[in-house]
Amino acid sequence: MMDEKKWPSEEEINKLPVHGFEGLLKYYAQEKWKADKAGTAVPRVLVKDADFLEVVETLLESRLSLRELKAYSSAKLGLLPAPVHRTGDKADYYVYPDHLELLGTILTLRKAYHLPLETIKELLEKVPQDEHHVMTARVLSTADLLDLAKMGAAGFGLKDVVMAKACDVMLQDILPSSQALALATEPGNALQSLEQKLILGRLQEIKSWVESGRRADFVRRESAQDFKNLAQKQLIGRKISRKILARRARAGRGK
């Protein structure tokens, strides 16, 4: 969940500008691009609930009813902070980008991983919001997330899950499954001892690989295409925003 200390105060909410759907799309195209380039946070603005739902469909590519949105922010579920209100104004406002980013995590866990709401709530409570990108990037499996929800009570966090997953990957090409199975059936901790030895040995190999400059060369070549793909995706996003705004403008003139 959003850290209450980071959530805007009533005084801050009253000072935030309000954008409609079209205004927020323009704001998204301009301010997010600037923030991404500068490595800073996108400044907050407010958006009414109906406009917020349109933004969710456009930017998160997920349809959500007002009833579902209210349920996510209800006291019963408590997945999403409740909408905010300006002094003297009864309208429900959502804070962009805070509400949208958190809702994006919720929808990823719900619709991509098909996790139950109680499990999603556990994950939101145990994983800090600045680590949510690991979940929304879908680099973890459903089993990894379920382990995280279960192991959180024992003091393990997202870092532990990622580390364990990395260790499993390091073992894949150096520990044949047949050998692992044979050791697992032996008494004692022969399998755990061998795994630890192999992991520590692989870490030394990784250290040498990084220091040799080979990783930098590999990443440089790999990233060149990644940057092209990212730039194309951002360009497409801005084009989509402009097309949607133009279509709505034409529809308005036709009335």
C-alpha positions as CSV (number, residue, x, y, z in Angstrom):
1,M,0.0,0.0,0.0
2,M,0.9,3.6,-0.4
3,D,3.0,4.9,2.6
4,E,0.6,7.3,4.4
5,K,3.5,9.6,5.1
6,K,4.0,10.0,1.4
7,W,0.3,10.6,0.6
8,P,-0.5,14.2,-0.1
9,S,-2.0,16.2,2.8
10,E,-5.3,18.0,2.6
11,E,-3.5,21.3,2.1
12,E,-1.4,19.8,-0.7
13,I,-4.5,18.3,-2.3
14,N,-6.2,21.7,-2.4
15,K,-3.3,23.1,-4.3
16,L,-3.1,20.4,-6.9
17,P,-4.4,21.3,-10.4
18,V,-7.3,19.3,-11.8
19,H,-7.2,17.7,-15.2
20,G,-9.9,16.1,-17.3
21,F,-9.3,13.1,-19.5
22,E,-7.9,15.1,-22.5
23,G,-5.8,17.3,-20.2
24,L,-4.3,14.4,-18.4
25,L,-3.4,12.6,-21.6
26,K,-1.5,15.7,-22.8
27,Y,0.1,16.0,-19.3
28,Y,1.1,12.3,-19.5
29,A,2.7,12.7,-22.9
30,Q,4.7,15.8,-21.8
31,E,5.5,15.4,-18.1
32,K,6.2,11.6,-18.1
33,W,8.6,12.0,-21.0
34,K,10.4,14.8,-19.1
35,A,10.5,12.9,-15.8
36,D,11.8,9.7,-17.5
37,K,14.6,11.7,-19.1
38,A,15.5,13.6,-15.9
39,G,15.0,10.6,-13.6
40,T,12.5,12.5,-11.5
41,A,9.0,11.8,-10.3
42,V,6.0,13.0,-12.3
43,P,4.4,16.0,-10.5
44,R,1.0,15.2,-9.0
45,V,-2.4,16.3,-10.4
46,L,-6.0,15.4,-9.7
47,V,-8.5,13.7,-12.0
48,K,-12.2,13.0,-11.4
49,D,-13.3,9.4,-11.1
50,A,-15.0,9.1,-14.6
51,D,-12.0,10.6,-16.3
52,F,-9.7,8.4,-14.2
53,L,-11.4,5.3,-15.6
54,E,-10.8,6.5,-19.1
55,V,-7.2,7.1,-18.3
56,V,-6.9,3.6,-16.8
57,E,-8.3,2.1,-20.0
58,T,-6.0,4.2,-22.3
59,L,-2.7,4.0,-20.4
60,L,-3.1,0.6,-18.5
61,E,-5.1,-1.0,-21.4
62,S,-7.6,-2.4,-18.9
63,R,-11.3,-1.8,-18.6
64,L,-12.5,-1.1,-15.1
65,S,-16.0,-0.2,-13.9
66,L,-16.6,2.5,-11.3
67,R,-18.0,-0.2,-9.0
68,E,-14.7,-2.2,-9.3
69,L,-12.7,1.0,-8.7
70,K,-14.7,1.8,-5.6
71,A,-14.3,-1.8,-4.3
72,Y,-10.5,-1.6,-4.6
73,S,-10.5,1.5,-2.5
74,S,-13.1,0.4,0.0
75,A,-12.3,-0.1,3.6
76,K,-13.2,-3.8,3.2
77,L,-10.5,-4.5,0.6
78,G,-8.2,-1.6,1.2
79,L,-6.1,-2.3,-1.9
80,L,-6.1,1.3,-3.2
81,P,-6.2,4.5,-1.1
82,A,-9.7,6.1,-1.1
83,P,-10.3,9.0,-3.6
84,V,-9.4,12.4,-2.2
85,H,-11.6,15.5,-1.8
86,R,-10.9,19.2,-2.1
87,T,-12.2,21.4,0.6
88,G,-15.8,22.3,-0.1
89,D,-16.0,19.9,-3.0
90,K,-17.8,16.5,-2.7
91,A,-16.4,15.1,-6.0
92,D,-14.2,12.1,-5.9
93,Y,-10.7,12.8,-7.2
94,Y,-7.8,10.4,-7.9
95,V,-4.2,11.5,-7.6
96,Y,-2.1,11.0,-10.7
97,P,0.3,9.3,-10.9
98,D,0.1,7.7,-7.4
99,H,-3.3,6.1,-7.8
100,L,-2.6,5.0,-11.4
101,E,0.8,3.4,-10.6
102,L,-0.6,1.5,-7.6
103,L,-3.7,0.4,-9.6
104,G,-1.3,-0.8,-12.3
105,T,0.3,-3.1,-9.8
106,I,-3.0,-4.4,-8.6
107,L,-4.3,-5.0,-12.1
108,T,-1.1,-6.8,-13.1
109,L,-1.3,-9.1,-10.1
110,R,-5.0,-9.7,-10.6
111,K,-5.3,-10.0,-14.4
112,A,-1.8,-11.2,-15.5
113,Y,-1.0,-13.4,-12.5
114,H,-4.7,-14.2,-11.6
115,L,-3.9,-13.9,-7.9
116,P,-6.8,-13.7,-5.3
117,L,-7.5,-10.3,-3.8
118,E,-6.3,-11.4,-0.3
119,T,-2.9,-12.5,-1.7
120,I,-2.7,-9.2,-3.6
121,K,-3.3,-7.3,-0.4
122,E,-0.6,-9.3,1.4
123,L,1.9,-8.4,-1.4
124,L,1.0,-4.7,-1.3
125,E,1.5,-4.7,2.4
126,K,4.9,-6.5,2.3
127,V,6.5,-5.1,-0.8
128,P,7.4,-1.3,-0.7
129,Q,6.0,0.7,-3.6
130,D,9.4,1.5,-4.9
131,E,9.9,-2.2,-5.6
132,H,6.5,-2.7,-7.3
133,H,8.2,-2.4,-10.7
134,V,9.7,-5.9,-10.2
135,M,6.1,-7.3,-10.0
136,T,4.7,-5.2,-12.9
137,A,7.7,-6.1,-15.1
138,R,6.5,-9.8,-14.8
139,V,10.0,-11.1,-14.2
140,L,8.7,-13.2,-11.3
141,S,6.5,-16.3,-11.7
142,T,3.2,-16.8,-10.0
143,A,5.0,-19.3,-7.7
144,D,7.5,-16.7,-6.8
145,L,4.8,-14.2,-5.8
146,L,2.9,-16.9,-3.8
147,D,6.2,-17.7,-2.0
148,L,6.7,-14.0,-1.3
149,A,3.2,-13.7,0.2
150,K,3.7,-16.9,2.3
151,M,7.3,-16.2,3.4
152,G,6.7,-12.6,4.3
153,A,5.4,-13.7,7.7
154,A,8.8,-15.3,8.3
155,G,10.6,-12.0,7.6
156,F,11.6,-12.7,4.0
157,G,11.0,-10.0,1.4
158,L,11.2,-9.4,-2.3
159,K,15.0,-9.3,-2.2
160,D,15.1,-12.8,-0.8
161,V,12.8,-14.1,-3.5
162,V,14.9,-12.5,-6.2
163,M,18.1,-13.8,-4.7
164,A,16.7,-17.4,-4.4
165,K,15.5,-17.2,-8.0
166,A,19.0,-16.0,-9.1
167,C,20.6,-18.9,-7.3
168,D,18.2,-21.3,-9.0
169,V,19.2,-19.8,-12.4
170,M,22.9,-20.1,-11.6
171,L,22.5,-23.8,-10.8
172,Q,20.6,-24.7,-14.0
173,D,23.6,-25.4,-16.3
174,I,26.0,-26.8,-13.7
175,L,23.8,-29.1,-11.6
176,P,22.0,-31.8,-13.7
177,S,18.5,-32.6,-12.5
178,S,19.4,-36.3,-12.3
179,Q,22.3,-35.6,-9.9
180,A,20.2,-33.2,-7.8
181,L,17.5,-35.9,-7.5
182,A,19.9,-38.5,-6.5
183,L,21.4,-36.3,-3.8
184,A,18.0,-35.3,-2.6
185,T,17.2,-38.9,-1.7
186,E,20.4,-39.3,0.3
187,P,20.3,-38.7,4.1
188,G,21.8,-35.5,5.4
189,N,22.3,-32.3,3.6
190,A,24.4,-33.4,0.7
191,L,22.3,-31.6,-1.9
192,Q,22.3,-28.3,0.0
193,S,26.1,-28.4,0.6
194,L,26.7,-29.1,-3.1
195,E,24.4,-26.3,-4.2
196,Q,26.1,-23.8,-1.9
197,K,29.5,-24.8,-3.2
198,L,28.4,-24.4,-6.8
199,I,26.6,-21.1,-6.2
200,L,29.7,-19.6,-4.5
201,G,31.9,-20.9,-7.3
202,R,29.5,-19.4,-9.9
203,L,29.6,-16.0,-8.1
204,Q,33.4,-16.0,-8.5
205,E,32.9,-16.7,-12.2
206,I,30.5,-13.8,-12.4
207,K,32.9,-11.5,-10.6
208,S,35.7,-12.4,-13.1
209,W,33.2,-12.0,-16.1
210,V,32.2,-8.6,-14.9
211,E,35.7,-7.4,-14.2
212,S,36.9,-8.6,-17.6
213,G,34.5,-6.1,-19.3
214,R,32.6,-8.9,-21.1
215,R,29.4,-8.1,-19.3
216,A,29.6,-4.4,-20.3
217,D,30.2,-5.4,-23.9
218,F,27.2,-7.8,-23.8
219,V,24.9,-5.3,-22.2
220,R,26.0,-2.6,-24.6
221,R,25.1,-4.7,-27.6
222,E,21.8,-5.9,-26.0
223,S,20.8,-2.4,-24.7
224,A,21.2,-0.8,-28.1
225,Q,18.1,-2.7,-29.3
226,D,16.3,-2.3,-26.0
227,F,16.7,1.5,-26.2
228,K,15.3,1.5,-29.8
229,N,12.3,-0.5,-28.6
230,L,11.8,1.8,-25.6
231,A,12.0,4.9,-27.8
232,Q,9.5,3.4,-30.3
233,K,7.1,2.5,-27.4
234,Q,7.2,6.0,-26.0
235,L,6.7,7.5,-29.5
236,I,3.7,5.2,-30.1
237,G,2.3,6.2,-26.7
238,R,2.4,9.9,-27.6
239,K,0.9,9.2,-31.0
240,I,-1.9,7.2,-29.5
241,S,-2.6,10.0,-27.0
242,R,-2.8,12.6,-29.9
243,K,-5.1,10.3,-32.0
244,I,-7.5,9.8,-29.1
245,L,-7.6,13.5,-28.4
246,A,-8.2,14.3,-32.1
247,R,-11.0,11.7,-32.3
248,R,-12.7,13.1,-29.3
249,A,-12.4,16.6,-30.6
250,R,-14.0,15.6,-33.9
251,A,-16.8,13.8,-32.1
252,G,-17.4,17.0,-30.0
253,R,-17.7,19.1,-33.2
254,G,-20.1,16.7,-34.7
255,K,-22.6,17.2,-31.8
